[in-house]
Amino acid sequence: MKNYKIYNILTKLIQILGKLYFNGKVIGKENIPLEGRVILAGNHVSNYDSYLLYSSTKRKIHIIAKIELLSSKFAFIFKRMHLIFVDRKKKNTIAKEQVINILNNDGLVAIFPEGTYHKEDILLPFKGGVISFATKTKSPIIPFAITGNFKFRGKPTITYGKPIYIDEIDGDKLKYLEDTIRKMLTK
């Protein structure tokens, strides 16, 4: 069993400091189930997106993150946040197993299907891992859209949509998810 004592302290600190500095807003958090397996998937606009994710639910969130964070001066903190580290240059068998294990144990995983963050107002093409995880674990996907900016008092907003059940979608499931998030960004 994982120890979440430091995680709980750090997420509370992130929420407080983020609220003071950014004054972010969460819309649609009632769409995140209080229990059970679920994947949060959306656009990635900043290194600070996690602040909005941690502010959205009291559930433990396991965010998929780039392995390069382990080389930063904040590596100690990142390790305690129960992030799932991936090396974007090679296959990540261990990370995939971690994600599947978390979901199969009714956990919550957050994924940025674009694979990297960018400041443009467009979506980059999605990577297929999110659909693979949802299919293998029969997890619903809660789409989210992050708008606004992360400047001082920039009021970034994260909006959550209704759950997407992959097995109920005919056609290109990844395109469906991408189109759903694109529509959420233009509202």
VEXKE-216378 format. One record per residue (C-alpha): residue number from 1; residue in one letter; x, y, z. Coordinates in nm, 3 decimals. Layout:
N
[atom NUM; 'a'; [X; Y; Z]] ...
END
This chain:
187
[atom 1; 'm'; [0.000; 0.000; 0.000]] [atom 2; 'k'; [0.133; 0.341; -0.096]] [atom 3; 'n'; [0.199; 0.605; 0.164]] [atom 4; 'y'; [0.003; 0.920; 0.081]] [atom 5; 'k'; [0.094; 1.130; 0.386]] [atom 6; 'i'; [0.343; 1.352; 0.198]] [atom 7; 'y'; [0.119; 1.347; -0.111]] [atom 8; 'n'; [-0.171; 1.483; 0.097]] [atom 9; 'i'; [0.042; 1.764; 0.240]] [atom 10; 'l'; [0.189; 1.856; -0.099]] [atom 11; 't'; [-0.144; 1.856; -0.283]] [atom 12; 'k'; [-0.298; 2.080; -0.017]] [atom 13; 'l'; [0.000; 2.314; -0.046]] [atom 14; 'i'; [-0.026; 2.315; -0.428]] [atom 15; 'q'; [-0.397; 2.396; -0.402]] [atom 16; 'i'; [-0.344; 2.685; -0.160]] [atom 17; 'l'; [-0.047; 2.840; -0.343]] [atom 18; 'g'; [-0.214; 2.789; -0.681]] [atom 19; 'k'; [-0.534; 2.956; -0.564]] [atom 20; 'l'; [-0.342; 3.252; -0.423]] [atom 21; 'y'; [-0.120; 3.296; -0.729]] [atom 22; 'f'; [-0.340; 3.188; -1.021]] [atom 23; 'n'; [-0.695; 3.209; -0.879]] [atom 24; 'g'; [-0.800; 2.910; -1.091]] [atom 25; 'k'; [-1.148; 2.776; -1.139]] [atom 26; 'v'; [-1.288; 2.422; -1.168]] [atom 27; 'i'; [-1.609; 2.360; -1.363]] [atom 28; 'g'; [-1.787; 2.026; -1.384]] [atom 29; 'k'; [-1.602; 1.846; -1.107]] [atom 30; 'e'; [-1.926; 1.663; -1.030]] [atom 31; 'n'; [-1.848; 1.462; -1.345]] [atom 32; 'i'; [-1.552; 1.299; -1.168]] [atom 33; 'p'; [-1.680; 0.988; -0.989]] [atom 34; 'l'; [-1.611; 0.976; -0.615]] [atom 35; 'e'; [-1.489; 0.618; -0.650]] [atom 36; 'g'; [-1.405; 0.360; -0.910]] [atom 37; 'r'; [-1.159; 0.351; -1.198]] [atom 38; 'v'; [-1.144; 0.658; -1.415]] [atom 39; 'i'; [-0.913; 0.834; -1.657]] [atom 40; 'l'; [-0.898; 1.213; -1.677]] [atom 41; 'a'; [-0.779; 1.320; -2.024]] [atom 42; 'g'; [-0.734; 1.666; -2.168]] [atom 43; 'n'; [-0.517; 1.934; -2.319]] [atom 44; 'h'; [-0.182; 2.033; -2.171]] [atom 45; 'v'; [-0.099; 2.404; -2.172]] [atom 46; 's'; [0.146; 2.454; -1.886]] [atom 47; 'n'; [0.373; 2.291; -1.632]] [atom 48; 'y'; [0.115; 2.416; -1.380]] [atom 49; 'd'; [-0.181; 2.218; -1.517]] [atom 50; 's'; [-0.146; 1.976; -1.228]] [atom 51; 'y'; [-0.258; 2.251; -0.989]] [atom 52; 'l'; [-0.601; 2.245; -1.154]] [atom 53; 'l'; [-0.613; 1.864; -1.149]] [atom 54; 'y'; [-0.529; 1.848; -0.778]] [atom 55; 's'; [-0.790; 2.117; -0.710]] [atom 56; 's'; [-1.061; 1.917; -0.886]] [atom 57; 't'; [-1.109; 1.621; -0.654]] [atom 58; 'k'; [-1.018; 1.486; -0.314]] [atom 59; 'r'; [-0.929; 1.155; -0.480]] [atom 60; 'k'; [-0.566; 1.055; -0.524]] [atom 61; 'i'; [-0.457; 1.142; -0.877]] [atom 62; 'h'; [-0.176; 0.959; -1.053]] [atom 63; 'i'; [-0.056; 1.188; -1.331]] [atom 64; 'i'; [0.146; 1.054; -1.622]] [atom 65; 'a'; [0.454; 1.277; -1.644]] [atom 66; 'k'; [0.774; 1.304; -1.845]] [atom 67; 'i'; [1.076; 1.131; -1.693]] [atom 68; 'e'; [1.279; 1.450; -1.734]] [atom 69; 'l'; [1.112; 1.581; -1.417]] [atom 70; 'l'; [1.331; 1.342; -1.220]] [atom 71; 's'; [1.634; 1.547; -1.331]] [atom 72; 's'; [1.496; 1.875; -1.198]] [atom 73; 'k'; [1.569; 2.039; -0.866]] [atom 74; 'f'; [1.216; 1.943; -0.758]] [atom 75; 'a'; [1.264; 1.568; -0.820]] [atom 76; 'f'; [1.220; 1.497; -0.447]] [atom 77; 'i'; [0.871; 1.648; -0.460]] [atom 78; 'f'; [0.774; 1.483; -0.790]] [atom 79; 'k'; [0.864; 1.141; -0.651]] [atom 80; 'r'; [0.630; 1.195; -0.356]] [atom 81; 'm'; [0.340; 1.298; -0.580]] [atom 82; 'h'; [0.296; 0.940; -0.707]] [atom 83; 'l'; [0.348; 1.048; -1.066]] [atom 84; 'i'; [0.387; 0.782; -1.332]] [atom 85; 'f'; [0.704; 0.866; -1.521]] [atom 86; 'v'; [0.738; 0.792; -1.892]] [atom 87; 'd'; [1.034; 0.823; -2.124]] [atom 88; 'r'; [0.884; 0.964; -2.442]] [atom 89; 'k'; [1.174; 0.828; -2.648]] [atom 90; 'k'; [1.115; 0.458; -2.580]] [atom 91; 'k'; [0.857; 0.198; -2.480]] [atom 92; 'n'; [0.738; 0.224; -2.123]] [atom 93; 't'; [0.633; -0.125; -2.021]] [atom 94; 'i'; [0.665; -0.056; -1.649]] [atom 95; 'a'; [0.468; 0.271; -1.671]] [atom 96; 'k'; [0.193; 0.098; -1.871]] [atom 97; 'e'; [0.173; -0.176; -1.609]] [atom 98; 'q'; [0.152; 0.088; -1.335]] [atom 99; 'v'; [-0.137; 0.265; -1.508]] [atom 100; 'i'; [-0.328; -0.059; -1.568]] [atom 101; 'n'; [-0.270; -0.169; -1.208]] [atom 102; 'i'; [-0.394; 0.164; -1.068]] [atom 103; 'l'; [-0.706; 0.155; -1.286]] [atom 104; 'n'; [-0.776; -0.211; -1.214]] [atom 105; 'n'; [-0.766; -0.120; -0.844]] [atom 106; 'd'; [-1.028; 0.152; -0.894]] [atom 107; 'g'; [-0.779; 0.438; -0.903]] [atom 108; 'l'; [-0.772; 0.765; -1.094]] [atom 109; 'v'; [-0.513; 0.840; -1.363]] [atom 110; 'a'; [-0.468; 1.173; -1.543]] [atom 111; 'i'; [-0.328; 1.172; -1.896]] [atom 112; 'f'; [-0.238; 1.450; -2.136]] [atom 113; 'p'; [-0.288; 1.266; -2.470]] [atom 114; 'e'; [-0.095; 1.534; -2.661]] [atom 115; 'g'; [0.219; 1.398; -2.493]] [atom 116; 't'; [0.367; 1.741; -2.419]] [atom 117; 'y'; [0.253; 2.087; -2.326]] [atom 118; 'h'; [0.239; 2.382; -2.559]] [atom 119; 'k'; [0.108; 2.737; -2.540]] [atom 120; 'e'; [-0.086; 2.744; -2.867]] [atom 121; 'd'; [-0.466; 2.744; -2.869]] [atom 122; 'i'; [-0.475; 2.427; -3.079]] [atom 123; 'l'; [-0.460; 2.063; -2.988]] [atom 124; 'l'; [-0.163; 1.856; -3.094]] [atom 125; 'p'; [-0.247; 1.511; -3.236]] [atom 126; 'f'; [-0.337; 1.271; -2.955]] [atom 127; 'k'; [-0.133; 0.964; -2.870]] [atom 128; 'g'; [-0.332; 0.640; -2.847]] [atom 129; 'g'; [-0.233; 0.531; -2.495]] [atom 130; 'v'; [-0.544; 0.681; -2.337]] [atom 131; 'i'; [-0.774; 0.469; -2.555]] [atom 132; 's'; [-0.564; 0.159; -2.493]] [atom 133; 'f'; [-0.583; 0.206; -2.114]] [atom 134; 'a'; [-0.958; 0.272; -2.123]] [atom 135; 't'; [-1.018; -0.037; -2.337]] [atom 136; 'k'; [-0.795; -0.272; -2.135]] [atom 137; 't'; [-0.938; -0.166; -1.800]] [atom 138; 'k'; [-1.293; -0.075; -1.901]] [atom 139; 's'; [-1.240; 0.268; -1.748]] [atom 140; 'p'; [-1.453; 0.569; -1.840]] [atom 141; 'i'; [-1.267; 0.875; -1.966]] [atom 142; 'i'; [-1.359; 1.212; -1.822]] [atom 143; 'p'; [-1.251; 1.471; -2.081]] [atom 144; 'f'; [-1.123; 1.807; -1.963]] [atom 145; 'a'; [-1.029; 2.136; -2.124]] [atom 146; 'i'; [-0.791; 2.389; -1.973]] [atom 147; 't'; [-0.834; 2.751; -2.079]] [atom 148; 'g'; [-0.697; 3.083; -1.959]] [atom 149; 'n'; [-0.340; 3.136; -1.853]] [atom 150; 'f'; [-0.109; 3.070; -1.563]] [atom 151; 'k'; [0.018; 3.424; -1.518]] [atom 152; 'f'; [-0.028; 3.598; -1.184]] [atom 153; 'r'; [-0.404; 3.607; -1.116]] [atom 154; 'g'; [-0.457; 3.470; -1.469]] [atom 155; 'k'; [-0.765; 3.269; -1.366]] [atom 156; 'p'; [-0.697; 2.946; -1.557]] [atom 157; 't'; [-1.002; 2.723; -1.579]] [atom 158; 'i'; [-1.041; 2.348; -1.609]] [atom 159; 't'; [-1.377; 2.223; -1.735]] [atom 160; 'y'; [-1.474; 1.857; -1.707]] [atom 161; 'g'; [-1.717; 1.695; -1.947]] [atom 162; 'k'; [-1.944; 1.394; -1.912]] [atom 163; 'p'; [-1.786; 1.047; -1.899]] [atom 164; 'i'; [-1.696; 0.879; -2.226]] [atom 165; 'y'; [-1.735; 0.502; -2.240]] [atom 166; 'i'; [-1.505; 0.382; -2.515]] [atom 167; 'd'; [-1.694; 0.059; -2.583]] [atom 168; 'e'; [-2.004; 0.265; -2.671]] [atom 169; 'i'; [-1.828; 0.462; -2.947]] [atom 170; 'd'; [-1.839; 0.349; -3.307]] [atom 171; 'g'; [-1.556; 0.455; -3.535]] [atom 172; 'd'; [-1.228; 0.621; -3.444]] [atom 173; 'k'; [-1.230; 0.642; -3.065]] [atom 174; 'l'; [-0.920; 0.861; -3.041]] [atom 175; 'k'; [-1.064; 1.112; -3.290]] [atom 176; 'y'; [-1.390; 1.113; -3.091]] [atom 177; 'l'; [-1.201; 1.203; -2.772]] [atom 178; 'e'; [-0.992; 1.466; -2.950]] [atom 179; 'd'; [-1.303; 1.621; -3.111]] [atom 180; 't'; [-1.483; 1.624; -2.774]] [atom 181; 'i'; [-1.200; 1.815; -2.608]] [atom 182; 'r'; [-1.163; 2.049; -2.906]] [atom 183; 'k'; [-1.535; 2.139; -2.875]] [atom 184; 'm'; [-1.492; 2.198; -2.502]] [atom 185; 'l'; [-1.207; 2.440; -2.575]] [atom 186; 't'; [-1.421; 2.648; -2.811]] [atom 187; 'k'; [-1.718; 2.692; -2.577]] 
END
